[in-house]
Amino acid sequence: MASLKELSARPERLSGGHRLCAGCGAGILVRQILSAIDRPVVVSNATGCLEVATTIFPYTAWRVPWIHNAFENAAATISGVESAYYSLKKQGKIKDEQDMVFLAFGGDGGTYDIGIQALSGAMERGHRMVYVCYDNQAYMNTGIQRSSSTPKYASTMTAPSGKVKPGKTQRRKDLTSIMSAHHIPYVAQAIPSHWKDLTNKVQKAINCGGPAFINCLSDCCRGWRHPLDQTIEVMRLAVDTCVWPLYQVENGKLKVTYKPRKRKKPVAEWFKAQGRFSHLFKEGNEGLIEEIQADVDRDWERLLSLEKWGLSEQAEEGE
Amino acid sequence: MGERLALSGNEAAAYAMKQINPDVVAAYPITPQTEMMHAFAQYVADGEVDTEMVNVESEHSAMSACIGSAASGARTMTATSANGFALMWEVVYIAASSRLPICMALVNRALSGPINIHCDHSDSMGGRDAGWIQFYCENAQEAYDLFALSPKIAEHPDVQLPVMVCYDGFIISHTVEMVDSLTDAQVQKFIGPYQPRIDLLDYKNPFTFGPLDFHDYYFEHKRQQVEAMEHAHKVIPQVFAEFEKLSKRKYSFFEGYQLEDAEIVLLVLGSTAGTAKVAVDELRSQGKKVGLLKLTVFRPFPVKKLQQALSGRRAVAVLDRCASFGGFGGPVFSELRSALFGLSDAPLIRGYIYGLGGRDMGIALIRQAAEETLETAKKGQPTEEIGYLGVRE
C-alpha cells in the first residue's frame, strides 16, 4: 500500500471550492477513496449532499468523469456506464490496457432506502463496480429526516425526541450484511477516520474482479449535532465503542479489520458527543443507553464469532 | 433489398434492433413487450449482435442504465409498455433533458388500474410532454421501418433527443404480418456509426454530467430542449426522404387516405388507421366525402402542416385511444383543436374516446363517428360534446 506521503502527492481529484459544510465526512472520504484508486475512474453519484454541493452549474469540483442521474439509481446508472464500456471494449472501440474503475456514491437515503432495489439488482448482475455508501445515518440533504440507517433513539426532524417518544424507535437496518448475502466478491464496512483501513479496502474492492460494496460511516456535524472540528474524533468513537465495527467479507471470508486495543469504550461516550442523543441523558429516558449497549455488545460478539467460525454458508460446506 | 418476412410487430421491432446492433440494451419484461425482448435475447445468445444486454430488475433501472450507457458514448436502446413506462417516468424525463439519443419501443398498453394488459394509448400519451419524439405505427411494417430509422433522427447533431416508437399492444405486437425488410448492411449504412456529442468515458477530458441546475440556468436549458424539437421538425422529413430512397416506402408526419377532396376528416393514430381506411371506403361508396388523416408523428406536433391539411374542411373527428380525466376531450383532440383555433376557415371539430383497455374498434364504430360528424357539418354548429365509441353507458 502507498504511504500517506505518496497518497498525499497524488493529484487531487475532487477540487476545493465545493460547497460541502465544514466538517462534513463526505468530502473527506471521497478524497481518500479517489486517492486510493490509481487508475482512470468514472463516478456515478446519487442525488444528495455530495451531488448538490459539488456540481452547481456551471461549476464542478470533479476532475474525473462524473454522472448524476437521480436519487435512487446511482447503481443502475453506473451499471449502464460499465456495460457501455465493456461493450465498446469488446468491439475494439476502446483500447485501454487497464480497465477503468466504475465507482458509485450514494448516501444512506439513496442506498439503504430508495435505492436498495437498484443496488441489489446491479450487485446481482455482477457489474465490475464499487458502490460506496456514505452513510451519515439520516436524510441530511433535505434537512435531517430519519432513514432506515438512523440508529435507534437518535432524534431527527421526522422522528424527533419529544414528551412521549425518545426519537426513532426502530433498530437500524444492517445493510452491510444484506450486501454480503449477495455473494459478491467484496463487502466492507469502513470509516474515513481510519484512512489506512479505508484505503486498503478500496484497493481490494477495485481489484476484486466483480461487484464490491463499501459501507462507509460519514459524520454529519449538522445532523449529529456536534461542533464541526470534532468530526474525526466522533467517528473514532463510533469505532472504539464498536457501534461501527470495521470489517470485510472477502470471497465469503469475514475478517474484523480493527479491534479496540483493551476493551471497547462504553456506548454512552458516543452518545455524549452528539446532540442527536442528548435526550437519552434526561429524566424519563433511563435504561435506554443500557438497552443500546446490550445491542452493541451482542452484535460485536456475533461479528467476532462469525470471524472465528466462518459465515453460515462456509459452515454448511464443511459439514 | 432484404427479405420479405412473416413477423409479428414485436418480432419486426426486434429484427430492426438486431440490424441496428446497438452497443447496449437494458430492458425489463412486461406484457405485451416481452416477446420483443425474447427475440432480441436470442440474437444476443446466438452471437448475431455485439450488444451488451443488461437484464435489469425494473424499468426504472432499465432507463437509468440506458442513461448511463448513452452518456458513455454507446448506442443504446430499450423497450417497455404501460406500467413499466409509468415506473420509468422520472428517468424518461431525465433522458430527454440530458439530450441522450436513446431509442425505445413503447408497446402501447392500458395503464393500471384496474390492471389490464390490452391496448390503449394512456401510457405513451401520459409521456407526451417528457421531451421524447413520438412515432405511432399502423402495422408491423411501420414498427420495423420507424424503429430501424429512429437512431438517425435521435442522433442527428441538431436534434439529440430520444425517440419513442409506439405500436399497439397485441393488435400489432402479437399479429403476424408480411414485413419487407432491409439487409443488415443497408440498415448499418443508413444509420451510420454513432458519434456521441459527449463521452463520459473520455477520462482525459473529464465531463460532469447531470449537475445541479438552478434558476440562473435551468430555464435556458429547457428553452434549448424546445429548440431541439423545432429542429426535429426539419430533420424528420429529411430522414424520411432518405429512407424512402432506400426502401421505396414513404413516411411523413401524417398520411392522408382519401384526404384530398374530403369534407369530413377522421384523425386517428396507430392500428385503428387500418380499420378506418375500410370504413372510409364504405362511406365513399355511399357518396360521402369522408377522408382519413393518420398521424404518425405526434411529437413534435406538426401544427402548421395540420393547419394546411385541415383548413377548409367542413368537420374533423379526432379519435383518441386515451381519456384525459377532467380535461376537454382526449389529448390529440385537445391539441388539434388548439392548433386550428382562430383559423378563418377552420373546420368544426368533434372529439371521441374509444378502445380503452383493448376494447375492440370495429368499422361500425368508426362509421358512427363519421356519420355524427357529417351531421355536425350539416348543422354547421360546433359541439363541445365528447363522444364515447363502444362503451356501455
Interface residues (C-beta under 8 A of the other chain):
Chain A: P40 V41 V42 S44 E51 V52 T55 I56 F57 P58 T60 W62 R63 V64 P65 W66 I67 H68 N69 A70 E72 N73 A76 T77 I78 S79 G80 V81 E82 S83 A84 Y85 Y86 S87 L88 K90 Q91 I94 M100 Q117 A118 S120 G121 A122 E124 R125
Chain B: D23 V24 A26 D50 T51 E52 V54 N55 V56 E57 S58 H60 S61 S64 A65 C66 I67 G68 S69 A70 A71 S72 G73 A74 T76 E90 V91 I94 L200 L201 D202 Y203 P206 F207 T208 F209 G210 P211 L212 D213 F214 Y217
